[in-house]
Amino acid sequence: MSNDKVYQMSFSKIYPLLVNKAVKKGRLKEEVDEIIRWLTGYSQEELEKMCEDPMNYADFFRNAPKLNPDRTLIKGTVCGVRVEEIEEPLMQEIRYLDKLIDELARGKTMDKILRKQGAV
């Protein structure tokens, strides 16, 4: 799938897929929301509003109030690509979120997922 197709996808359509991936593995919607808020700086109220609005995925990240500076600590692969090596900045932001949701689904603790100090 081309970057443009990913960018044009509606966040309100992607969000339930992120939640379902986590819930199927015994995690909670609230944990997905916490991850998204940590990564983007959106409030819970803003996040819920965007789940109803027809905002595309690119604008969701472009309009993020405050991308977390610790997101650069996210390492590893998503779909066979190392997130830290993605050259397209917008695609890298999208893949950061994918990687965090993968970590949640794999059972990592929230402290580790959110790159909190002292989490091993």
C-alpha positions in Angstrom: 0.0 0.0 0.0 1.4 3.4 -0.9 2.0 6.1 1.7 -0.7 8.3 0.1 -3.3 5.6 0.5 -2.4 5.2 4.2 -2.4 9.0 4.7 -5.9 9.3 3.2 -7.4 6.6 5.4 -9.8 7.9 8.0 -8.6 7.8 11.6 -12.2 6.9 12.6 -11.8 3.7 10.6 -8.3 2.9 11.8 -9.0 3.5 15.5 -11.3 0.5 16.0 -8.7 -1.7 14.3 -6.1 -0.6 16.8 -8.5 -1.2 19.7 -9.6 -4.6 18.3 -6.0 -5.8 18.0 -5.3 -5.0 21.6 -8.6 -6.3 23.0 -8.2 -9.6 21.2 -5.0 -10.1 23.2 -6.7 -9.3 26.5 -5.7 -5.6 26.7 -8.1 -2.6 27.2 -9.4 0.2 25.0 -8.3 2.6 27.7 -4.7 1.4 27.3 -4.9 2.1 23.5 -6.2 5.5 24.3 -3.4 6.1 26.8 -0.8 5.2 24.2 -2.4 7.5 21.6 -2.5 10.4 24.1 1.1 9.8 25.1 2.3 9.7 21.5 0.3 12.6 20.1 -0.6 14.9 23.0 -4.3 14.8 22.3 -6.7 14.8 25.2 -9.2 12.0 25.7 -12.0 14.4 24.7 -10.1 15.3 21.5 -9.4 11.7 20.8 -13.1 10.8 21.2 -14.1 13.6 18.9 -11.7 12.5 16.2 -13.2 9.0 16.3 -16.5 10.6 15.1 -15.0 13.2 12.6 -13.9 12.3 9.1 -10.2 13.3 9.7 -7.6 11.4 7.6 -4.7 9.6 9.2 -2.1 12.1 7.9 -4.0 15.1 9.4 -4.4 13.2 12.7 -0.6 13.2 13.1 0.0 16.6 11.4 -2.4 18.3 13.8 -1.2 16.4 16.9 -0.9 19.0 19.8 2.5 17.7 21.1 4.3 14.7 19.7 6.1 13.1 22.6 9.8 13.6 22.3 10.4 10.2 23.8 8.8 8.6 20.7 12.3 8.5 19.2 13.1 5.8 21.8 10.7 3.5 19.9 12.8 0.9 18.1 12.0 -2.3 16.2 10.1 -3.6 13.2 6.6 -3.2 11.9 5.7 -5.0 8.7 9.4 -6.0 8.3 10.6 -2.3 8.4 12.6 -0.9 11.3 10.7 2.2 12.5 13.8 4.1 13.4 15.0 3.8 9.8 11.8 5.1 8.1 12.8 8.3 6.2 9.4 9.7 5.6 8.6 11.6 8.8 4.8 11.3 8.6 5.0 7.5 7.9 7.4 7.1 10.8 4.9 8.7 13.2 2.2 6.3 11.9 4.6 3.3 12.4 5.5 4.5 15.9 1.8 4.1 16.8 1.7 0.7 15.1 4.7 -0.5 17.0 3.3 0.7 20.3 0.0 -1.2 19.7 2.0 -4.3 18.7 3.9 -4.1 22.0 0.6 -3.7 23.9 -0.8 -6.8 22.1 2.3 -8.7 22.9 1.8 -8.2 26.6 4.4 -5.5 27.4 3.7 -3.4 30.5 2.5 0.2 30.0 5.6 1.5 31.7 7.8 -0.2 29.0 5.5 0.8 26.2 5.5 4.5 27.3 9.3 4.4 27.7 9.1 5.4 31.3 12.4 5.8 33.2 13.4 2.6 35.0 11.2 0.3 33.0 13.2 -2.7 31.9 
